[in-house]
Amino acid sequence: MAANGEKQKKQRFAATAVFFAVLVIEATANAAEDSPFASRDSQLRIATYRLEIKIDAPPEFVYPYLIEEDKISRWQLDHGVTVTFPRGVEPRIGKQIRVAVEAPTDPWILMEIARLEPGHEVLTRFVGGVLEGEFAYLLQPTETRGTLLIHEMRIRPVGLLTTFVWEIYGKHMHRAKMRAFLAKIKEIVEADWKAAVP
């Protein structure tokens, strides 16, 4: 019985690590010039981590999949967390998203949408919990009338445990998790776009 309890503890710790791997980043050299974070580099002293993917649909079609909860739930499948919306689910500046993990330390984060530019950008800041910083989705039109979807994060863990999880797991797992999310967005959006366009 004790072996089962120890196994469950290890599984919970692993689930916590996976959750933070989605959120915490491997620092890179400098923020990209077109990054919404570029002007804050010297203030936060956190480098920007960037992933991107091309999607065969225009930016205005892709944008709702980044802000509307019914569309987000189709690609962001993570059963190890509880997500609540203290100020409601409507996409707007000031909307808050609270994410909690079932784990011995009860880690949680509170995010708030800081900027919405339809068809161009979604900027969210961490305003409470175990992380500080911000992340963004940037949408750029391509020559083929598609979208270059860019995901950027600037995250710093708060506290020793979170820093430990970041150093041990986050650097190695974040890219794979985010690439999976971006690939799922691409798959869903392109299928919906094909169905919508005769």
Secondary structure per residue as TSV (DSSP state, phi and psi in degrees):
chain	resnum	aa	ss	phi	psi
A	1	M	-	360.0	-40.2
A	2	A	H	-63.8	-34.5
A	3	A	H	-64.6	-39.6
A	4	N	H	-64.0	-41.3
A	5	G	H	-62.7	-41.2
A	6	E	H	-67.0	-38.1
A	7	K	H	-64.3	-41.3
A	8	Q	H	-63.8	-39.8
A	9	K	H	-60.4	-44.0
A	10	K	H	-64.5	-39.3
A	11	Q	H	-65.6	-39.6
A	12	R	H	-65.6	-40.8
A	13	F	H	-64.1	-39.6
A	14	A	H	-64.3	-40.1
A	15	A	H	-63.0	-40.1
A	16	T	H	-62.3	-43.0
A	17	A	H	-62.3	-41.4
A	18	V	H	-63.6	-42.4
A	19	F	H	-58.9	-49.8
A	20	F	H	-70.8	-24.7
A	21	A	H	-63.7	-30.8
A	22	V	H	-68.1	-31.8
A	23	L	H	-98.8	-38.3
A	24	V	S	-93.2	154.4
A	25	I	-	-125.6	163.4
A	26	E	-	-90.2	121.0
A	27	A	-	-64.5	141.5
A	28	T	-	-121.7	174.7
A	29	A	S	-58.6	-63.6
A	30	N	S	-141.4	158.0
A	31	A	-	-69.6	145.5
A	32	A	-	-67.9	152.0
A	33	E	T	-61.5	-34.2
A	34	D	T	-90.8	11.9
A	35	S	-	-75.9	139.3
A	36	P	T	-68.9	-9.0
A	37	F	T	-91.5	-12.4
A	38	A	G	-53.1	-40.5
A	39	S	G	-74.3	-13.8
A	40	R	G	-101.9	1.1
A	41	D	H	-51.6	-50.8
A	42	S	H	-69.8	-26.3
A	43	Q	H	-74.8	-50.4
A	44	L	H	-87.1	-26.0
A	45	R	-	55.8	43.5
A	46	I	-	-127.0	127.0
A	47	A	-	-75.6	155.7
A	48	T	-	-89.5	133.8
A	49	Y	E	-105.8	135.5
A	50	R	E	-135.2	135.8
A	51	L	E	-130.6	152.0
A	52	E	E	-148.3	157.3
A	53	I	E	-151.4	145.4
A	54	K	E	-93.8	136.5
A	55	I	E	-124.9	132.6
A	56	D	S	-84.4	67.3
A	57	A	S	-164.4	149.9
A	58	P	-	-71.4	155.4
A	59	P	H	-54.2	-39.0
A	60	E	H	-66.9	-24.1
A	61	F	H	-81.3	-35.7
A	62	V	H	-71.9	-38.4
A	63	Y	T	-47.8	-48.2
A	64	P	H	-59.6	-24.7
A	65	Y	H	-72.0	-7.8
A	66	L	H	-105.3	-10.8
A	67	I	H	-128.0	-20.4
A	68	E	-	-96.8	124.3
A	69	E	H	-60.8	-35.6
A	70	D	H	-65.7	-32.6
A	71	K	H	-80.3	-39.5
A	72	I	H	-60.1	-38.9
A	73	S	H	-64.8	-17.1
A	74	R	H	-76.6	-27.1
A	75	W	H	-114.5	-22.6
A	76	Q	-	-101.0	76.6
A	77	L	-	-93.9	107.5
A	78	D	-	-143.6	98.0
A	79	H	T	-80.3	-2.8
A	80	G	T	-88.0	4.4
A	81	V	E	-131.5	157.9
A	82	T	E	-113.0	123.7
A	83	V	E	-112.0	128.1
A	84	T	E	-128.9	164.2
A	85	F	-	-128.8	90.8
A	86	P	T	-56.5	-28.5
A	87	R	T	-114.2	19.9
A	88	G	-	96.5	165.4
A	89	V	S	-94.2	-7.4
A	90	E	S	-62.8	132.1
A	91	P	-	-70.8	114.7
A	92	R	-	-162.0	160.6
A	93	I	T	-64.0	132.6
A	94	G	T	98.0	-13.0
A	95	K	-	-58.9	136.8
A	96	Q	E	-114.2	144.1
A	97	I	E	-126.9	119.8
A	98	R	E	-107.6	127.4
A	99	V	E	-120.4	124.5
A	100	A	E	-125.0	148.1
A	101	V	E	-115.9	137.4
A	102	E	-	-77.9	103.9
A	103	A	S	-157.3	161.0
A	104	P	T	-55.1	-32.7
A	105	T	T	-92.2	-1.3
A	106	D	-	50.5	52.1
A	107	P	-	-69.4	146.2
A	108	W	E	-150.9	160.0
A	109	I	E	-136.4	152.5
A	110	L	E	-124.7	123.1
A	111	M	E	-114.3	154.1
A	112	E	E	-138.7	132.3
A	113	I	E	-69.8	124.3
A	114	A	E	-104.6	-26.9
A	115	R	E	-152.0	134.7
A	116	L	E	-129.7	118.2
A	117	E	E	-123.2	97.0
A	118	P	T	-48.4	128.0
A	119	G	T	78.8	-0.3
A	120	H	T	-130.8	-46.2
A	121	E	E	-159.0	144.6
A	122	V	E	-129.9	120.1
A	123	L	E	-117.7	126.4
A	124	T	E	-124.6	138.6
A	125	R	E	-114.6	147.1
A	126	F	E	-83.7	123.0
A	127	V	E	-118.0	0.8
A	128	G	E	-170.3	161.1
A	129	G	E	95.9	-149.9
A	130	V	S	-92.6	3.6
A	131	L	E	-131.0	152.5
A	132	E	E	-132.8	155.6
A	133	G	E	128.4	-149.5
A	134	E	E	-162.9	162.5
A	135	F	E	-143.5	159.1
A	136	A	E	-143.0	152.8
A	137	Y	E	-113.3	127.1
A	138	L	E	-116.2	136.8
A	139	L	E	-119.1	123.2
A	140	Q	E	-122.6	132.5
A	141	P	E	-68.9	146.2
A	142	T	-	-104.8	169.6
A	143	E	T	-65.8	-21.7
A	144	T	T	-96.1	18.7
A	145	R	S	66.8	24.3
A	146	G	-	-102.0	-159.5
A	147	T	E	-133.4	135.2
A	148	L	E	-95.5	109.9
A	149	L	E	-94.7	120.5
A	150	I	E	-113.0	130.1
A	151	H	E	-113.2	120.7
A	152	E	E	-123.2	142.3
A	153	M	E	-135.4	141.8
A	154	R	E	-132.2	99.7
A	155	I	E	-127.2	139.2
A	156	R	E	-129.4	125.8
A	157	P	E	-68.6	149.0
A	158	V	-	-110.5	119.3
A	159	G	S	98.5	160.9
A	160	L	H	-67.9	-42.7
A	161	L	H	-64.1	-46.6
A	162	T	H	-63.1	-41.2
A	163	T	H	-62.3	-40.0
A	164	F	H	-61.3	-48.2
A	165	V	H	-59.8	-41.7
A	166	W	I	-61.3	-50.0
A	167	E	I	-65.1	-38.3
A	168	I	I	-83.7	-43.1
A	169	Y	I	-113.0	-42.8
A	170	G	I	-57.7	-44.3
A	171	K	H	-59.3	-33.3
A	172	H	H	-93.1	-20.8
A	173	M	H	-108.8	-21.9
A	174	H	H	-60.6	-47.7
A	175	R	H	-59.1	-44.7
A	176	A	H	-62.9	-42.2
A	177	K	H	-66.1	-45.9
A	178	M	H	-68.8	-36.9
A	179	R	H	-62.1	-38.4
A	180	A	H	-63.8	-42.9
A	181	F	H	-62.6	-47.1
A	182	L	H	-62.8	-39.7
A	183	A	H	-63.9	-37.2
A	184	K	H	-69.2	-40.8
A	185	I	H	-57.4	-48.6
A	186	K	H	-57.1	-47.8
A	187	E	H	-60.7	-47.7
A	188	I	H	-69.1	-47.7
A	189	V	H	-63.3	-45.1
A	190	E	H	-63.9	-38.9
A	191	A	H	-65.0	-43.3
A	192	D	H	-66.7	-37.8
A	193	W	H	-65.1	-43.2
A	194	K	H	-62.1	-38.5
A	195	A	H	-70.9	-29.0
A	196	A	H	-84.0	-25.3
A	197	V	-	-102.4	121.3
A	198	P	-	-65.6	360.0
